């Protein structure tokens, strides 16, 4: 039966189909004429509204000669379009390019991250990212450099003036990732990024003791047309959460962190202190 999408996963699928079909060089009208589809059906699919079956999708992708690997990815995505929360298993390690995260990030209107163990990826300098990958044994040198490049490319969202709030624990400012010189450069980078009016960095001081964020890091994204989504990254898997009740629990954590975090000026002073 045709499926109608009502989740962020469905919209992600529609965007992925649009990109794949665009790469064929054919117009939507040409595709519809060839496979005898109503143009509105294809439009709904590409706009994340659904309205077709898995067989329909398979026929469309086969006609457009989508590469097998991408076709399988899109079909897996289609099967999950009615899922509110989903767990992505990646194998031995996190993927070099976290596709789902990036696709959501590019559409977000607000990004909020809690980082109790390391600087948030969107704020990392290449040397810091490289040190994290090396310490975790993330593949051969060429793969590590690719991971560094992808992480840097994700920071292009700042050109969109994405509204960001980064909560970071003070212990992160002391952990010499890559050595003291790399850490010092990273902390100065935080201060430089703070000049941008759409970026706020708040430090949760060590003196605060136990706090609501002890369960670990996560990112919350807000959008114009879909509900909030939370991303939780583990060693070799990712949890994507959009069920309202579950997301509200993470929102409560952020509210608690905001209450105990240093204000903007004190956070800036604390980072400056550790950067000297």
C-alpha positions as CSV (number, residue, x, y, z in Angstrom):
1,X,0.0,0.0,0.0
2,X,1.1,3.6,-0.6
3,X,2.8,5.2,2.4
4,X,2.3,8.7,3.6
5,X,5.3,10.3,5.4
6,X,4.9,12.3,8.7
7,X,8.4,12.0,10.1
8,X,11.8,13.7,9.6
9,X,12.9,10.3,8.2
10,X,10.3,10.6,5.4
11,X,11.5,14.1,4.5
12,X,15.1,12.8,4.5
13,X,14.1,10.1,2.1
14,X,12.3,12.6,-0.2
15,X,15.4,14.8,-0.3
16,X,17.7,11.8,-1.1
17,X,15.4,10.8,-3.9
18,X,15.4,14.3,-5.3
19,X,19.2,14.4,-5.3
20,X,19.4,10.9,-6.9
21,X,17.0,11.8,-9.7
22,X,18.6,15.1,-10.3
23,X,21.9,13.3,-11.0
24,X,20.3,11.4,-13.9
25,X,20.0,14.6,-16.0
26,X,16.3,13.9,-16.7
27,X,13.5,16.3,-15.7
28,X,10.7,15.2,-13.5
29,X,8.3,15.5,-16.4
30,X,10.4,13.2,-18.6
31,X,10.6,10.6,-15.8
32,X,6.9,10.6,-15.3
33,X,6.2,10.2,-18.9
34,X,8.5,7.2,-19.2
35,X,7.1,5.3,-16.2
36,X,3.5,6.6,-16.6
37,X,3.3,8.4,-13.3
38,X,1.2,11.4,-12.4
39,X,3.6,14.4,-11.9
40,X,1.9,15.0,-8.6
41,X,2.9,11.6,-7.3
42,X,6.6,12.2,-8.0
43,X,6.4,15.7,-6.6
44,X,4.9,14.3,-3.3
45,X,7.6,11.7,-3.1
46,X,10.4,14.3,-3.6
47,X,8.8,16.7,-1.1
48,X,8.8,14.1,1.7
49,X,5.0,13.5,1.6
50,X,5.1,9.9,0.3
51,X,2.1,8.5,-1.4
52,X,3.8,5.4,-3.0
53,X,4.7,1.8,-2.3
54,X,8.1,0.2,-2.0
55,X,7.4,-1.5,-5.4
56,X,6.8,2.0,-6.9
57,X,10.1,3.2,-5.5
58,X,12.0,0.2,-6.8
59,X,10.6,0.8,-10.3
60,X,11.5,4.4,-10.2
61,X,15.0,3.8,-9.1
62,X,15.6,1.0,-11.5
63,X,14.3,3.1,-14.4
64,X,16.6,5.9,-13.5
65,X,19.5,3.5,-13.3
66,X,20.5,4.6,-9.8
67,X,23.7,2.9,-8.7
68,X,23.0,-0.4,-6.7
69,X,24.6,0.9,-3.5
70,X,22.5,4.1,-3.5
71,X,19.4,2.2,-4.6
72,X,19.7,-0.2,-1.6
73,X,20.3,2.8,0.7
74,X,17.1,4.5,-0.5
75,X,15.0,1.4,-0.2
76,X,16.2,0.9,3.4
77,X,15.4,4.5,4.1
78,X,11.9,4.1,2.6
79,X,11.2,1.1,4.9
80,X,12.0,3.3,7.9
81,X,10.0,6.4,6.9
82,X,7.3,5.7,9.4
83,X,9.7,5.2,12.3
84,X,9.9,7.9,15.0
85,X,13.1,6.7,16.5
86,X,15.7,4.6,14.9
87,X,19.1,3.0,15.7
88,X,21.7,3.0,12.9
89,X,24.3,0.3,13.2
90,X,27.5,1.2,11.3
91,X,29.8,-1.9,11.7
92,X,33.2,-1.5,13.4
93,X,33.2,2.3,13.6
94,X,31.2,5.4,12.9
95,X,30.9,6.1,9.1
96,X,33.4,8.5,7.6
97,X,30.5,10.6,6.4
98,X,27.5,10.6,8.9
99,X,24.9,11.0,6.1
100,X,21.7,11.2,8.2
101,X,23.3,13.7,10.6
102,X,24.6,16.0,7.8
103,X,21.3,15.9,5.9
104,X,19.4,17.0,9.1
105,X,22.0,19.6,10.0
106,X,21.7,21.3,6.6
107,X,18.0,21.9,7.2
108,X,18.2,22.8,10.9
109,X,17.3,26.3,12.1
110,X,18.9,25.7,15.5
111,X,21.6,23.4,16.8
112,X,22.2,22.7,20.5
113,X,25.0,20.3,21.6
114,X,26.1,19.0,25.0
115,X,29.7,17.8,25.1
116,X,31.0,16.5,28.4
117,X,34.1,14.7,27.0
118,X,35.4,16.6,24.0
119,X,34.9,19.8,22.0
120,X,31.8,19.5,19.8
121,X,32.7,18.3,16.3
122,X,31.3,21.4,14.6
123,X,33.9,23.5,16.6
124,X,36.9,21.3,16.1
125,X,40.0,22.3,14.4
126,X,41.6,19.7,12.0
127,X,44.4,18.9,14.4
128,X,42.0,18.3,17.2
129,X,39.8,16.0,15.1
130,X,42.9,14.2,13.9
131,X,44.0,13.6,17.4
132,X,40.6,12.2,18.4
133,X,40.6,9.8,15.4
134,X,44.2,8.7,16.1
135,X,43.4,8.0,19.7
136,X,40.4,6.0,18.8
137,X,42.2,4.0,16.1
138,X,39.8,5.2,13.4
139,X,41.5,3.4,10.4
140,X,44.5,4.1,8.3
141,X,46.1,7.5,7.8
142,X,44.2,8.1,4.5
143,X,40.9,7.3,6.2
144,X,41.6,9.6,9.2
145,X,42.4,12.4,6.8
146,X,39.1,11.8,5.1
147,X,37.3,11.9,8.4
148,X,39.0,15.2,9.2
149,X,38.0,16.7,5.8
150,X,34.4,15.6,6.2
151,X,34.2,17.1,9.7
152,X,35.6,20.4,8.4
153,X,33.1,20.4,5.5
154,X,30.2,20.0,8.0
155,X,31.2,23.4,9.4
156,X,30.0,25.0,6.2
157,X,26.6,25.3,8.0
158,X,28.0,28.3,9.8
159,X,27.9,30.2,6.5
160,X,24.1,29.8,6.8
161,X,24.3,31.6,10.2
162,X,22.9,28.5,11.9
163,X,21.8,29.5,15.4
164,X,24.0,27.3,17.7
165,X,24.4,26.8,21.4
166,X,27.3,24.6,22.6
167,X,27.3,23.4,26.2
168,X,30.8,22.1,27.2
169,X,32.0,20.7,30.5
170,X,35.0,22.5,32.0
171,X,37.0,19.3,32.1
172,X,37.0,19.3,28.3
173,X,39.0,22.6,28.4
174,X,41.7,20.8,30.4
175,X,42.0,17.5,28.4
176,X,45.2,17.9,26.2
177,X,43.7,16.3,23.1
178,X,46.6,16.2,20.6
179,X,48.9,17.8,23.2
180,X,48.9,21.2,25.0
181,X,49.6,23.2,21.8
182,X,46.7,21.6,19.9
183,X,44.4,22.2,22.9
184,X,45.6,25.8,23.3
185,X,44.9,26.5,19.6
186,X,41.5,24.8,19.9
187,X,40.5,27.0,22.8
188,X,41.6,30.1,21.0
189,X,39.4,28.9,18.1
190,X,36.4,28.7,20.4
191,X,37.0,32.3,21.4
192,X,37.2,33.4,17.8
193,X,34.0,31.5,16.9
194,X,32.3,33.3,19.7
195,X,32.6,36.6,17.8
196,X,29.8,35.3,15.5
197,X,26.5,36.5,16.9
198,X,24.7,33.2,16.1
199,X,27.1,31.1,18.2
200,X,27.0,30.8,22.0
201,X,29.3,28.6,24.1
202,X,28.5,27.9,27.7
203,X,30.8,26.2,30.2
204,X,29.4,23.8,32.8
205,X,32.0,24.3,35.7
206,X,33.6,21.4,37.4
207,X,32.5,23.0,40.7
208,X,28.8,22.3,39.7
209,X,29.4,18.6,40.6
210,X,26.8,16.1,39.6
211,X,24.5,17.4,36.8
212,X,21.7,16.3,34.4
213,X,24.1,15.6,31.6
214,X,26.0,12.8,33.1
215,X,24.4,10.2,30.8
216,X,26.6,11.6,27.9
217,X,26.8,13.8,24.9
218,X,24.0,14.5,22.4
219,X,22.8,17.0,19.8
220,X,19.3,18.5,19.4
221,X,18.2,20.1,16.2
222,X,15.1,22.3,15.6
223,X,13.5,22.9,12.2
224,X,11.0,25.1,10.5
225,X,8.6,22.4,9.2
226,X,9.3,19.2,11.3
227,X,9.6,18.3,14.9
228,X,12.8,18.4,16.9
229,X,15.3,15.6,16.5
230,X,18.0,14.3,18.8
231,X,21.2,12.5,17.8
232,X,23.1,10.3,20.2
233,X,26.4,8.9,18.9
234,X,28.0,5.7,20.3
235,X,31.2,3.9,19.3
236,X,29.8,2.2,16.2
237,X,26.1,3.2,16.1
238,X,23.9,6.2,16.2
239,X,20.4,6.7,17.8
240,X,18.1,9.2,16.1
241,X,15.2,10.3,18.3
242,X,12.1,12.3,17.2
243,X,9.3,10.9,19.4
244,X,8.1,14.0,21.2
245,X,8.2,12.5,24.7
246,X,11.7,11.2,24.3
247,X,12.9,14.5,22.8
248,X,11.4,16.4,25.7
249,X,13.5,14.4,28.1
250,X,16.7,15.7,26.3
251,X,15.2,19.2,26.2
252,X,14.9,19.0,30.0
253,X,18.6,18.1,30.3
254,X,19.5,21.2,28.3
255,X,17.3,23.3,30.5
256,X,19.0,21.9,33.6
257,X,22.5,22.5,32.1
258,X,21.5,26.1,31.2
259,X,20.7,26.8,34.9
260,X,24.1,25.6,36.2
261,X,26.3,26.7,33.2
262,X,28.3,29.9,33.5
263,X,26.8,32.9,31.7
264,X,28.3,34.0,28.4
265,X,30.8,36.4,29.9
266,X,32.0,34.0,32.6
267,X,32.2,31.2,30.1
268,X,34.4,33.3,27.9
269,X,36.7,34.2,30.8
270,X,36.9,30.5,31.8
271,X,37.9,29.5,28.3
272,X,40.4,32.3,28.1
273,X,41.9,31.3,31.4
274,X,42.6,27.7,30.2
275,X,43.8,28.9,26.9
276,X,46.8,30.8,28.4
